[in-house]
Amino acid sequence: MLAVSGLKNFYYLPHFHDMRCCYSLIMKAIRMSYHHNPYNGDVFFFYVQE
């Protein structure tokens, strides 16, 4: 059984799909567009369409 104690919430972000940008821009998009703190232990899933 896998237990991850440091993670709080899981979020699926269907409208963010431009993974060409760097790490800091992805963190900025989470803060500005989705109003979440990307450094508080939450997990964010992105849908990347090819």
C-alpha positions as protocol buffer text, in pm:
chain_id: "A"
residue {
  index: 1
  type: MET
  ca { x: 0 y: 0 z: 0 }
}
residue {
  index: 2
  type: LEU
  ca { x: 129 y: 343 z: -93 }
}
residue {
  index: 3
  type: ALA
  ca { x: 85 y: 618 z: 165 }
}
residue {
  index: 4
  type: VAL
  ca { x: 187 y: 977 z: 96 }
}
residue {
  index: 5
  type: SER
  ca { x: 144 y: 1178 z: 412 }
}
residue {
  index: 6
  type: GLY
  ca { x: 269 y: 1519 z: 291 }
}
residue {
  index: 7
  type: LEU
  ca { x: 12 y: 1564 z: 14 }
}
residue {
  index: 8
  type: LYS
  ca { x: -308 y: 1752 z: 86 }
}
residue {
  index: 9
  type: ASN
  ca { x: -529 y: 1782 z: -222 }
}
residue {
  index: 10
  type: PHE
  ca { x: -533 y: 1667 z: -582 }
}
residue {
  index: 11
  type: TYR
  ca { x: -645 y: 1904 z: -858 }
}
residue {
  index: 12
  type: TYR
  ca { x: -714 y: 1839 z: -1223 }
}
residue {
  index: 13
  type: LEU
  ca { x: -654 y: 2149 z: -1435 }
}
residue {
  index: 14
  type: PRO
  ca { x: -810 y: 2082 z: -1776 }
}
residue {
  index: 15
  type: HIS
  ca { x: -754 y: 2427 z: -1927 }
}
residue {
  index: 16
  type: PHE
  ca { x: -379 y: 2450 z: -1878 }
}
residue {
  index: 17
  type: HIS
  ca { x: -206 y: 2265 z: -2158 }
}
residue {
  index: 18
  type: ASP
  ca { x: 98 y: 2466 z: -2272 }
}
residue {
  index: 19
  type: MET
  ca { x: 382 y: 2264 z: -2122 }
}
residue {
  index: 20
  type: ARG
  ca { x: 649 y: 2441 z: -2330 }
}
residue {
  index: 21
  type: CYS
  ca { x: 688 y: 2711 z: -2067 }
}
residue {
  index: 22
  type: CYS
  ca { x: 936 y: 2686 z: -1783 }
}
residue {
  index: 23
  type: TYR
  ca { x: 871 y: 2580 z: -1424 }
}
residue {
  index: 24
  type: SER
  ca { x: 824 y: 2934 z: -1290 }
}
residue {
  index: 25
  type: LEU
  ca { x: 556 y: 3015 z: -1548 }
}
residue {
  index: 26
  type: ILE
  ca { x: 363 y: 2699 z: -1461 }
}
residue {
  index: 27
  type: MET
  ca { x: 373 y: 2795 z: -1092 }
}
residue {
  index: 28
  type: LYS
  ca { x: 260 y: 3149 z: -1181 }
}
residue {
  index: 29
  type: ALA
  ca { x: -32 y: 3009 z: -1384 }
}
residue {
  index: 30
  type: ILE
  ca { x: -144 y: 2799 z: -1087 }
}
residue {
  index: 31
  type: ARG
  ca { x: -132 y: 3103 z: -858 }
}
residue {
  index: 32
  type: MET
  ca { x: -294 y: 3355 z: -1092 }
}
residue {
  index: 33
  type: SER
  ca { x: -546 y: 3148 z: -1289 }
}
residue {
  index: 34
  type: TYR
  ca { x: -649 y: 2886 z: -1036 }
}
residue {
  index: 35
  type: HIS
  ca { x: -587 y: 3082 z: -713 }
}
residue {
  index: 36
  type: HIS
  ca { x: -388 y: 2807 z: -540 }
}
residue {
  index: 37
  type: ASN
  ca { x: -47 y: 2805 z: -378 }
}
residue {
  index: 38
  type: PRO
  ca { x: 164 y: 2555 z: -574 }
}
residue {
  index: 39
  type: TYR
  ca { x: 407 y: 2509 z: -284 }
}
residue {
  index: 40
  type: ASN
  ca { x: 168 y: 2395 z: -8 }
}
residue {
  index: 41
  type: GLY
  ca { x: 179 y: 2020 z: -80 }
}
residue {
  index: 42
  type: ASP
  ca { x: -104 y: 1993 z: -333 }
}
residue {
  index: 43
  type: VAL
  ca { x: -76 y: 1787 z: -651 }
}
residue {
  index: 44
  type: PHE
  ca { x: -177 y: 1936 z: -987 }
}
residue {
  index: 45
  type: PHE
  ca { x: -258 y: 1723 z: -1292 }
}
residue {
  index: 46
  type: PHE
  ca { x: -249 y: 1877 z: -1639 }
}
residue {
  index: 47
  type: TYR
  ca { x: -401 y: 1746 z: -1958 }
}
residue {
  index: 48
  type: VAL
  ca { x: -158 y: 1765 z: -2248 }
}
residue {
  index: 49
  type: GLN
  ca { x: -315 y: 1709 z: -2588 }
}
residue {
  index: 50
  type: GLU
  ca { x: -82 y: 1621 z: -2875 }
}
